[in-house]
């Protein structure tokens, strides 16, 4: 039922009068599911409501007309369904892996170097524009590490979202001063590993966990960056450098710094200052820190290559999907694509998710 509501939300036009009926039935369904979890409704009552919702939705579907459908979204879905998709291949990694091969290779070169040194700590700083989805690049690299392991992924500790597929960004917040920000960091790790004291966690608990890797993704907005951030980052690095590590668990940190329109060159004084402060941290800790920059809009031929990896080899079908996607964008985004044949990763990621969902129905 959840998947049905999600699908209908994508194909039903915002102007359709059926929207109110869909919202009503979804509210009824969610309400009865909540009561089931709370144990305040009988099985007979919940079954009755669910069956009523199903009947109402079936009536709604029978009454649908073309004017009720979002023609752009529905057209894109129909084009995707017409592709030959290798369903065994398309796992969660395919929601974040288009294509950025040069940056991925840079990560793997550094990662392999640290592996050869048996390094137990790695920090990767990723300054990038939000539209290029830098947390998803970090997620991609973690999923590739999992995919590269010969095991089922249990040897790496990561946080996953409630759907169990995508990885979570750490629940961490930069505060108004250094000590409160340190406490925010400590609180995050204590909650994640069910501890009450951060120092005890580092000195005793984490050192004994039987994971090969523990990976984390942190996101910092440009507006959140405070003058004490270099000191905070050095404090975090020093704490993990100093911890005992009996089982030689390896810690991998991705620090995403969201900077509007940034690719390679800072676009304002704030970006220049922050990047200089990040550079000071990297220079002081070159043994454990790496900067990955260059997340630009994705070339159309990279997206074509990604589609071939999903199983479809017909270039006409692939181009048809891409042109349908472009037609669904704003006039500004369409003009940008016509000028340089590039798409923001935020647009591509929505497409990737749709392909994944269709392939895994």
N, C-alpha and C positions, 0 to 999 in steps of 0.2 A: 504493500500500500504506500509506503514512504516513497519508493521508486516511482510509483504511478503519479503521485502528487508532484514529485520533482519533474517528471517528464511533461506533465500537463502544464506546469508553470512555464516551461520553455516554449511550448508550441501554441499556447493560447494567447491570442492578441490582448494587449492591455485594454483595448476599447471594447472587447467582447462582453456582452451582458452575462455570459456564462462565468466570468471571473468571480462574481459575487457568490454564485452557487458553489464553485470550487472552494472558495475561502470558507464558506459555511460548513461544507462537508469535511474539509481538512480540520477545522476547529473541533467539530464533533468527534472525529477520529482521534485527534491528539488528546482531547479531554478524557475519553474513555481509556486510552493507553496510560495516561497519568493516574487515573483511578485504579487501574489494574496494578500498577507498580506500588501504589499506596495500600493496596489490599482493601479498598473500601467499596468494591463493586463485585457482585457475584458473577460467575461464569455465564449464567443464563442471560443476565442483564447486558454484559459486555458483548456477548455474541449477537444479541438482538440489535444493539446499536451498530455494530460493525456490518451486519447484514443489511441494515437500513441504509448505511452509507454506501455500501457497494451497489445497492439497487438504485439509489439516487444518482450515483456516478454513471451507471450504465444508461440510465434514461438521458442523462446529460450528453453522453457520447453519441447516442442515437440521434440526438437533436442538433448535433454540430453541423454547421455549414462552413463554406470556404471563408466567409467573412469573419468567422470566429477565430481563424487561425492566423498566427503570426507568419506571414508568407515567407519572410526572410529566414527566420529561425527554422521553420518547418522545411523550407527548401534545402537548407544546409544539411539538416538531419537526413533528408531523403537522399542527398548526394553521397553522404558518408555511408549510408546503408547500402548504397550501390557499389561500394568498394569491396575488393577481396581482402579481408583482414585475417591475419594469422592469429587466431584467438589464443593459441597456446603461448605465443610470444609476448602479447601485449599485457604486461603486468603494470603495477603502480609506477615503475620507473618511466613508462611511456607517457606519464602525465607531466614530466619535467625535463625530458632529455632531448629537446630540439634546440640547436645542434651544438653550437658553441664549442666545437671540437678543439680549437686552439687553446681556449682557456681551460678546458677539461684536461688537455694534455699537460698544461703547465702545472695544474694541481697534481696529476699523477707523477710527473717528474719529481716534484718536491716530496710527495708522499713516499715514493719509492726510495728516494735518497734518505729520508728519515727512517724508513723501515730497515735499510741496510745498516744504519747506525744504531738500530734498536732504540731509537728515541722514544721516550714515553710521553712526550708532550708536544702538541702542535697547535699553533694559533694561525688561522687564516683570516685576514682582514679583507672585506669585499666592499669597497665604496662604489655605489652605483645608483642609477635613477630607479625610483620605485616601479616605473612602467616596464623595466627590464627584469623584474621579479628576482632580485638577488637572493632572497631566502630560498627560492626554488632551485637556484643553481647550487647552493649549499646542500639542499635536500638531495639533489641529483647525485652529488659526489658521495654522500653517505650511502645512498641506495646502490651506487655502483660498487662501493666497498663491500656492501652486503652481498651483492650479486657476484662479486669476485671471490668471495669466500666459498669454500667447498662444503660449508655447513648450511643449516637452514636459517641463519641469521641470529640465533640465540647467543652467539658469542659476542655480539655487539649490543650495547645498551643504548637505546634511543627512546625519545618520547614520541608517541603517535597521537594523532587527532582521534576524536571519538569514533570516526568511521573505520579506524584501524589501518587505513591505507596510507594517508599522507603523514608526514612528520610535523611535529609541533615546533613553533618558535618558543624559546624559553619564556616563562612568565616572570620577566625581570623588568624593573623600571628604574631609570635614572632618577635619583632624588635631588633635593636642593643642595646637599653638601656631600662631602666625601664619605663621612662615617655612615650616614643614612643610606647612601648608595651601596656601600660595602655590606650593610645589614640586609639590603634588598637581595644582593647576590647570595649571601649566606642563607637567607630564608628560602630562596629558590632551591638551592641544592639540598637543604635539610628536608624540605617538603618532598622533593623528587625521590630521595632515598630514605624517607621515613626516619629521619634523625631529629634530635632536639638541640644538638650542639655542633656548630660548624667545625670547630677545631677537633672535636672527638671524631667527627665524620671523616675528616682528612687524615687524621693520625691513626685511626684504627679501622673504621668501617670500610671506607672505599678501598683501602689497601688490600683488603681481604676478599673483595668481590672477585668471582671467577669469570670475569668478562675479558675478552681480548681487547675490546675497545669500549670506551664510553664517549659518545659524540653529542655535541650540543650546538644549537643554532641560536645566537643572540642577535637582536635587531635594535639599532639605535637610530633615532631620527636626528636629522641635522639640528633641529630646534632643541633637542634634548641635550646636545653636547655642551658640557660645562667646562670651565677652566681646569677643574681638578681631574678630568677624564684621563690624562696620561698617568697621573699618580694612581688612579683607581686601577687602570689596566696593569700597571707595573705591580701593584699589590696582588692582583689576581694571579698573574704569572708567577710571582715569587712564592705564593702559597702552594701552587700546584708543583712547582719545581722542588719545593722543600719536603713534600709529603713522602712518607715511606711507601714503598710499593712492592710488597712481598711477591705478588703474583705477576708483576710487570704488566699491569693493565695500562693500555695506551689511551691518553685523553686527547680528543680532537675538538677544538673550539672553532666555530665559524662566527666571526663578528661582522655582521652586515651593517653598513652605515648608509642610510638612505639620503641621497643628494640629488635633488631635481636636476635633470638634464646632464648629469655627469657621465662621461664615458672615459676619457683619458685626461682631459684638461679641466681644471676647476673653472667654474663659471662666475665666481664672485669671491669677495674677500673672505667671507665665512668659510667657504669651501677650501680656499688656500690655507687659512689658518688651521683648520681641522686636519687637513692632509699633512701639513707640516708637523703637527703634534703626533699624528699617527706614525709618520716617518721617524720621529725621535724614539718612539717605543720600539719600532722595528729595528732601528740601528742598535739600540741597547740590548735587544734580545734576538739577534739575527739567527741564533741557533734554534729558536723555536717558532719564530714569527715569519709569515709570508704575506705579501699583499697581492691580491688578484684583482686587476682592473681591466676595463675594456668591454664591459657588458653593453653592447650596442643593440639597436634594433636588428632583428634577424633577417638576413637575405632570403628572398623567396626561394632560391634554389636550395637553401638549407632545409626549408620546409618540404620541398619536393623530395629531397633525399630522405627525410624522416618518414614521409608517407611510403616510400619504397621499402623502408625497413619494417613497416607494419604489415607488408605483404603485397600491397597493390603495386604492380609494375607498369600499368598502362598510363603513360604521361598525359593523355587526353582526359582521363578520369580524374587524375590528380589535379590538373590545371582547372578542371571544372569545379572541384571542391574549393580550391583557393580563390577562384574568381567569385564564387557564390559567397564565400566568407567576406571578401573585400566589399562586395555589394551591400553587405549587412552593416558596414561600418559607417561612422559619421562622414560627412562631406570632407571635413578636414583630414581625417585618416585616409580616406580614399585618394585624396589629392597627393598626400605624402607618399602613398604606395605607388601611384602612377609616376611620381618623380624619381624615386630611387629603388622601387621594388623591395622595400623592407617593411616589416611589421613589428610592432612592439611585442615583447614577450608576453605581456598581459593578455593580448588578443590571442596569441598562439596557444597559451596555456588553457584558455577556455575551450579552444578547439580540441586540444589534446585530451582534455577531460571528457569531452563529448565522444571522441573516438574510443577512449578507454571504456566508457560506460556502455556503448553499443557493442563493443567486442566482448564484453563480459556479462551480457544479459543472461 
